[in-house]
């Protein structure tokens, strides 16, 4: 499916208006040759709210164990990202956590280095709406992020057959029975694949029969529902790809999402009991014209469901979409074509009808997990 991805320099220079007595540079445009990740002075850590001149605000060199309280307010601010210096990209920062817009949150430095606050604006906001204020102070020294994230995986009854992968109008009774017979095997293989993907990370995958932890846990549910996208929503490419000569195949579906609908993700992993769903019915093989490779083998079914589940778990801990062929790509049509993993890439943020690549923010999942969990 064609995508128009704009590597827009405007995202690097997203303007916010300074107040009187604030920054002398008006309009948010950096002077030629100025790198905000190296050349701007750090903000004062005094808790005073000041208008941001750019979407990037340096925090300076911070030691491990430093706790900051961060608050970015603004009508068009979608999320607040914490970035750390990136040894591989002098004009970008690595995603190291974050939190919600328009409310204060604590951030504990796990890895020493130079840090920054990044105001992520709604891509649909106009230039005159991209205004934000930033207040940073030292936070509660006793604050610590969690040491792990527990994700309980639940497979609802009939997740493969009601309707699941079954098209009621074209499947034979024998085909339905085959899927029913595979339900336990697919469940076991998906769990095994999820555990493999998150091995050696602070994310622990629990079967629904495993004992529950004492603390909070997140939940990923595999449901039988086939979920159509609402008008105007830009979701993943449909399975199979859109076929101009087969209009009956052009339903745009949602494969998975963070709940409730529209939540998208949890910046910085601030919520430890959030939920996500994989809509198995959206992989449905419909009719002769609309059958897809998603259901042509047990391996394809397992990879499609496991990779989509891992994608949603990524969102639960604050990972964004990337425009690369890896698990955080927004198109699960790739999921059953090959083995996928979590990789380094630029953030892809949502727009009304296309994506925008943030050239100044690098997502390195391994570093991100190191930065947001309090691991030994």
C-alpha positions as CSV (number, residue, x, y, z in Angstrom):
1,X,0.0,0.0,0.0
2,X,1.4,3.4,-1.0
3,X,2.5,5.8,1.8
4,X,3.5,9.4,1.4
5,X,6.1,9.9,4.2
6,X,7.4,13.4,4.5
7,X,10.9,13.7,6.0
8,X,9.9,17.2,7.0
9,X,12.4,19.6,8.3
10,X,9.5,21.5,9.8
11,X,9.2,18.8,12.4
12,X,12.7,19.6,13.6
13,X,11.9,23.3,13.7
14,X,8.3,23.1,15.0
15,X,7.7,26.7,16.1
16,X,6.3,27.7,19.5
17,X,5.9,31.4,20.4
18,X,8.1,32.9,23.1
19,X,6.6,35.3,25.7
20,X,8.0,38.7,26.3
21,X,11.3,38.4,28.1
22,X,11.8,34.9,26.8
23,X,14.0,33.6,24.0
24,X,15.2,36.3,21.6
25,X,14.8,34.1,18.5
26,X,11.2,34.6,17.2
27,X,9.2,32.2,15.1
28,X,11.0,29.0,16.2
29,X,13.4,28.9,13.3
30,X,17.0,28.0,14.3
31,X,19.8,30.1,12.9
32,X,21.8,28.4,10.1
33,X,24.3,25.9,11.5
34,X,22.8,25.7,14.9
35,X,22.1,22.1,16.2
36,X,19.6,22.2,19.0
37,X,21.0,19.0,20.4
38,X,24.5,20.5,20.8
39,X,24.3,24.3,20.6
40,X,21.4,25.4,22.8
41,X,21.8,26.3,26.5
42,X,20.1,23.9,29.0
43,X,16.9,25.2,30.6
44,X,16.8,26.2,34.2
45,X,15.7,23.3,36.5
46,X,13.8,25.7,38.8
47,X,10.2,24.7,38.2
48,X,9.3,28.1,36.5
49,X,7.1,27.7,33.4
50,X,8.6,29.3,30.4
51,X,7.5,29.4,26.8
52,X,9.5,27.0,24.6
53,X,11.3,28.5,21.6
54,X,11.6,25.2,19.8
55,X,10.2,21.7,20.1
56,X,13.6,20.6,21.6
57,X,14.7,21.9,25.0
58,X,18.1,20.7,26.4
59,X,18.2,19.6,30.0
60,X,22.0,19.3,30.2
61,X,24.3,16.6,31.5
62,X,22.4,14.4,34.0
63,X,23.7,11.7,36.3
64,X,22.1,8.3,36.8
65,X,19.6,8.6,39.7
66,X,18.6,12.2,39.0
67,X,14.9,12.6,39.3
68,X,13.2,15.4,37.4
69,X,9.6,16.6,37.4
70,X,8.6,17.7,33.9
71,X,5.5,19.5,32.7
72,X,4.8,20.6,29.1
73,X,1.5,22.4,28.5
74,X,-0.1,23.4,25.2
75,X,-3.4,22.9,23.4
76,X,-1.7,21.1,20.5
77,X,0.9,19.1,22.5
78,X,0.1,15.4,21.9
79,X,2.8,13.9,24.2
80,X,6.1,14.8,25.9
81,X,9.2,12.8,25.0
82,X,12.4,12.6,26.9
83,X,15.4,12.2,24.6
84,X,19.0,11.2,25.4
85,X,22.0,12.0,23.3
86,X,22.6,9.6,20.5
87,X,26.3,8.8,19.8
88,X,25.3,7.7,16.3
89,X,23.3,10.9,15.3
90,X,24.5,14.3,16.4
91,X,21.4,16.0,15.1
92,X,18.9,13.7,16.8
93,X,18.1,12.3,20.2
94,X,17.2,8.7,21.3
95,X,13.8,8.1,22.8
96,X,14.4,7.6,26.5
97,X,10.9,7.9,27.9
98,X,8.2,10.5,28.2
99,X,4.8,11.3,29.7
100,X,1.5,12.9,29.0
101,X,1.0,16.5,27.9
102,X,-0.5,19.1,30.2
103,X,0.3,17.4,33.5
104,X,3.5,16.9,35.5
105,X,5.3,13.6,35.6
106,X,8.5,12.3,37.2
107,X,11.4,11.0,35.2
108,X,14.4,9.2,36.7
109,X,17.6,9.1,34.7
110,X,18.8,5.5,34.4
111,X,21.6,6.1,31.9
112,X,23.9,9.1,32.5
113,X,24.3,11.6,29.6
114,X,22.9,14.7,27.9
115,X,19.1,14.8,28.0
116,X,16.3,16.8,26.3
117,X,12.6,17.5,26.4
118,X,10.8,17.2,23.1
119,X,7.3,18.6,22.6
120,X,5.4,16.3,20.2
121,X,2.7,18.3,18.6
122,X,-0.4,17.0,16.9
123,X,0.6,16.7,13.3
124,X,-2.6,18.3,12.2
125,X,-2.1,21.4,14.3
126,X,-1.4,24.6,12.5
127,X,1.7,26.7,13.0
128,X,-0.1,29.2,15.2
129,X,-1.2,26.3,17.5
130,X,2.2,24.9,18.1
131,X,2.8,26.7,21.4
132,X,4.0,25.2,24.6
133,X,5.4,26.1,28.0
134,X,7.9,24.0,29.9
135,X,8.6,23.7,33.6
136,X,11.3,21.4,34.9
137,X,12.5,21.0,38.5
138,X,14.2,18.3,40.6
139,X,11.6,15.7,41.6
140,X,11.2,13.3,44.5
141,X,14.5,11.5,44.9
142,X,12.7,8.4,46.1
143,X,10.8,8.0,42.8
144,X,11.8,4.9,40.8
145,X,10.3,3.5,37.6
146,X,9.2,-0.1,37.6
147,X,11.7,-2.9,37.4
148,X,9.6,-4.9,35.0
149,X,6.4,-4.9,33.0
150,X,4.1,-7.9,33.3
151,X,1.8,-8.5,30.3
152,X,-0.9,-11.1,30.7
153,X,-2.0,-12.6,27.4
154,X,-5.6,-13.8,27.1
155,X,-7.1,-15.7,24.2
156,X,-10.9,-15.4,24.2
157,X,-13.0,-18.5,23.5
158,X,-13.4,-19.0,19.7
159,X,-10.7,-16.5,18.9
160,X,-9.9,-18.3,15.6
161,X,-13.4,-19.3,14.6
162,X,-16.1,-16.9,15.9
163,X,-15.5,-15.5,13.4
164,X,-11.7,-15.2,13.9
165,X,-10.1,-16.3,10.6
166,X,-13.4,-17.7,9.4
167,X,-15.5,-16.1,6.7
168,X,-19.0,-17.4,7.4
169,X,-20.0,-17.0,3.7
170,X,-17.1,-18.9,2.1
171,X,-15.6,-21.3,4.6
172,X,-16.7,-24.9,4.5
173,X,-17.5,-26.9,7.7
174,X,-14.2,-28.7,7.2
175,X,-12.2,-25.5,7.1
176,X,-13.8,-24.2,10.2
177,X,-13.1,-27.5,12.0
178,X,-9.4,-27.3,11.0
179,X,-9.1,-23.9,12.6
180,X,-10.9,-25.1,15.7
181,X,-8.5,-28.0,16.0
182,X,-5.5,-25.6,15.6
183,X,-6.7,-23.2,18.3
184,X,-4.6,-24.7,21.2
185,X,-1.5,-25.1,19.0
186,X,-1.7,-21.6,17.7
187,X,-2.2,-20.2,21.2
188,X,0.9,-22.1,22.5
189,X,3.0,-21.0,19.5
190,X,2.0,-17.4,19.8
191,X,2.8,-17.3,23.5
192,X,6.2,-19.0,22.8
193,X,6.9,-16.4,20.1
194,X,6.0,-13.5,22.3
195,X,8.3,-14.8,25.1
196,X,11.1,-15.2,22.6
197,X,10.7,-11.7,21.2
198,X,10.8,-10.2,24.7
199,X,13.5,-12.5,26.1
200,X,16.3,-10.6,28.0
201,X,14.0,-7.6,28.4
202,X,12.1,-6.3,31.5
203,X,8.8,-7.4,29.8
204,X,7.4,-10.6,31.2
205,X,4.8,-12.5,29.3
206,X,2.2,-14.4,31.3
207,X,-0.2,-17.0,30.2
208,X,-3.8,-16.5,31.5
209,X,-3.2,-19.7,33.6
210,X,-0.1,-18.3,35.3
211,X,-0.3,-16.8,38.8
212,X,-0.8,-13.1,38.8
213,X,1.8,-10.8,40.2
214,X,1.4,-8.8,43.4
215,X,1.7,-5.5,41.6
216,X,-0.1,-4.1,38.5
217,X,-0.1,-5.8,35.1
218,X,-1.0,-5.0,31.6
219,X,-3.2,-7.2,29.4
220,X,-3.2,-8.2,25.8
221,X,-6.4,-9.9,24.5
222,X,-6.8,-11.9,21.3
223,X,-10.4,-11.4,20.4
224,X,-12.4,-13.0,17.6
225,X,-13.9,-9.7,16.4
226,X,-13.3,-8.2,12.9
227,X,-12.9,-4.5,13.5
228,X,-13.5,-2.0,10.6
229,X,-11.8,1.3,10.7
230,X,-14.0,4.4,11.1
231,X,-14.2,6.9,8.3
232,X,-11.2,9.2,8.2
233,X,-9.0,7.0,10.4
234,X,-5.6,6.1,8.9
235,X,-4.9,2.6,10.1
236,X,-2.8,-0.3,8.9
237,X,-3.0,-1.6,5.3
238,X,-5.8,-4.1,4.9
239,X,-5.2,-7.8,4.5
240,X,-5.1,-8.6,1.6
241,X,-3.8,-5.3,-0.1
242,X,-6.4,-3.2,-1.7
243,X,-7.4,-4.6,-5.0
244,X,-9.0,-2.0,-7.4
245,X,-10.7,-4.7,-9.5
246,X,-12.2,-6.3,-6.4
247,X,-14.2,-3.6,-4.5
248,X,-15.5,-6.2,-2.1
249,X,-11.9,-6.6,-0.8
250,X,-11.4,-3.0,0.1
251,X,-12.6,-2.9,3.7
252,X,-10.0,-1.2,5.9
253,X,-9.6,-3.0,9.2
254,X,-7.9,-2.5,12.5
255,X,-5.6,-5.3,13.5
256,X,-4.8,-4.2,17.0
257,X,-4.9,-1.2,19.3
258,X,-4.3,0.1,22.7
259,X,-7.5,0.4,24.6
260,X,-9.7,2.3,24.9
261,X,-10.1,3.0,21.2
262,X,-8.0,6.0,20.2
263,X,-5.5,5.8,23.1
264,X,-2.7,4.8,20.7
265,X,0.1,4.4,23.2
266,X,1.5,5.1,26.6
267,X,4.4,7.6,26.4
268,X,7.2,6.7,28.8
269,X,5.2,3.7,30.2
270,X,3.5,5.8,32.8
271,X,0.5,3.4,33.0
272,X,1.3,-0.1,34.3
273,X,-2.2,-1.6,34.1
274,X,-3.2,-0.6,30.5
275,X,-4.8,-2.9,27.9
276,X,-4.5,-3.7,24.3
277,X,-6.3,-6.0,21.8
278,X,-5.5,-8.0,18.7
279,X,-8.6,-8.4,16.4
280,X,-8.1,-11.8,15.0
281,X,-11.1,-11.4,12.8
282,X,-9.3,-8.6,10.9
283,X,-7.0,-11.2,9.4
284,X,-10.0,-13.1,8.1
285,X,-9.8,-14.9,4.8
286,X,-12.9,-13.8,2.9
287,X,-14.1,-15.4,-0.3
288,X,-12.0,-16.5,-3.2
289,X,-11.0,-13.0,-4.3
290,X,-10.1,-11.8,-0.8
291,X,-8.1,-14.8,0.6
292,X,-4.7,-13.8,1.8
293,X,-1.4,-15.3,2.8
294,X,-2.3,-14.6,6.4
295,X,-4.1,-17.9,6.7
296,X,-2.2,-20.1,4.3
297,X,-0.2,-22.0,7.0
298,X,0.1,-22.4,10.7
299,X,3.4,-20.5,10.5
300,X,1.7,-17.5,8.8
301,X,-1.1,-17.4,11.4
302,X,1.4,-17.6,14.3
303,X,3.7,-14.9,12.9
304,X,0.7,-12.6,12.1
305,X,-0.8,-12.9,15.5
306,X,2.4,-12.9,17.5
307,X,3.9,-9.9,15.7
308,X,0.8,-7.9,15.9
309,X,0.6,-8.7,19.7
310,X,4.2,-7.7,20.1
311,X,3.5,-4.5,18.2
312,X,0.7,-3.6,20.7
313,X,2.9,-4.5,23.7
314,X,5.5,-2.1,22.2
315,X,2.8,0.6,22.3
316,X,2.0,-0.3,25.9
317,X,5.5,0.6,27.0
318,X,5.8,3.7,24.8
319,X,7.2,2.6,21.5
320,X,6.0,4.5,18.4
321,X,5.5,3.4,14.8
322,X,8.6,3.4,12.5
323,X,8.8,3.4,8.7
324,X,11.0,0.3,8.6
325,X,10.3,-3.3,8.1
326,X,10.2,-4.3,11.7
327,X,7.5,-5.1,14.4
328,X,6.8,-1.4,15.0
329,X,5.9,-0.8,11.3
330,X,2.2,0.0,11.2
331,X,1.4,-2.6,8.6
332,X,0.9,-6.2,9.8
333,X,0.6,-7.3,6.2
334,X,4.4,-7.7,6.6
335,X,4.0,-9.8,9.7
336,X,3.4,-13.2,8.1
337,X,6.0,-12.7,5.3
338,X,9.1,-13.0,7.4
339,X,10.5,-13.1,10.9
340,X,10.5,-9.6,12.3
341,X,12.3,-8.0,15.3
342,X,12.5,-4.6,17.1
343,X,14.9,-2.3,15.4
344,X,16.3,1.2,15.5
345,X,14.5,3.8,13.4
346,X,13.0,7.3,13.2
347,X,9.5,7.8,14.6
348,X,6.5,7.8,12.3
349,X,3.7,10.0,13.7
350,X,0.1,9.9,12.6
351,X,-1.6,12.4,10.3
352,X,-5.1,12.5,8.9
353,X,-4.1,10.7,5.7
354,X,-0.5,9.9,5.9
355,X,2.5,9.6,8.2
356,X,5.3,12.0,9.0
357,X,8.8,10.9,9.9
358,X,10.5,12.7,12.8
359,X,14.0,13.0,11.6
360,X,15.2,14.3,15.0
361,X,13.9,11.4,17.2
362,X,15.5,8.0,17.0
363,X,13.7,5.0,18.5
364,X,16.2,2.4,19.7
365,X,13.9,-0.2,21.5
366,X,16.8,-1.7,23.5
367,X,18.0,1.7,24.8
368,X,14.4,2.8,25.4
369,X,13.7,-0.2,27.7
370,X,17.0,0.4,29.5
371,X,16.0,4.0,30.1
372,X,12.4,3.5,31.4
373,X,12.9,0.4,33.6
374,X,14.8,0.4,37.0
375,X,16.8,-2.7,36.2
376,X,20.0,-3.8,38.1
